[in-house]
Amino acid sequence: MEPRGRLKEKGCGLVFILSAPSGSGKSTLIRNVMDRLGGLQFSVSYTTRLPRSNEEEGIDYHFVSPAQFQKMVNRREFLEWAEILGNHYGTTRPDFDRLKADAMDLLLDIDIQGSRRVVEQVAGAISIFILPPSPEILRTRLVERRLDSPESIERRLASAKREIEEAPRYHYLILNEGLEEAVQTLMAVIVAERCRKEKDSIFVEKIKEWEGYYGQNYR
């Protein structure tokens, strides 16, 4: 069953970092979770690479020139940025006060380099690694999406091995063997972290109710 309507529809200013090798199904997983669970905002990254045929400006990425990207680096606009397979990617600094005021949590889709930087800079950031079922299945997914040359696929698979070696340092690891199971697992992680974040404030509120109840009925 889905958490919607049962637990923690609203966010509380948490930052969730999602990392995965290219082709692991991370983008599809994120879209499904955001459709089902409220209180989530997706941080649209900036990149210097060209858009793919199925990508939209401002939805998947902000596509900028290398010169524009460098200006943003110089102005210290990025929370993190990195070069990946010859292209640059960056996440702008979030407005944490606004996130809390709007009762939203932030989802960051970033690589392992960016994840390290965000964890160092953002207290309480929650890191989640999405793992493909096997090298063979990952290769099949990369081939079937028809977005990369054979040489590019080999580079992505080599990069995937290095990324997966970093997976144990993440707070959570989700094996994406099937979309629905992975969606349910990611939603469960988000709901659990929201409850953990607010447990102290909930306890204070409820203990006051009980103290008031006993004060009124047992005098």
DAVENUR-V323557 format. One record per run of one state. SS is the DSSP state (hx for helix, st for strand, lp for the rest). FROM is the first residue (numbers start at 0). LEN is the number of residues. Records with the same first field share a line. If there is no record, write none. Layout:
SS->FROM-LEN  FROM-LEN
This chain:
lp->0-14  20-5  36-3  43-2  47-9  57-3  63-2  74-3  84-2  92-3  101-3  109-2  121-4  132-2  145-4  164-2  169-2  176-2  217-2
st->14-6  39-4  45-2  56-1  60-3  77-7  86-6  104-5  125-7  171-5
hx->25-11  65-9  95-6  111-10  134-11  149-15  166-3  178-39
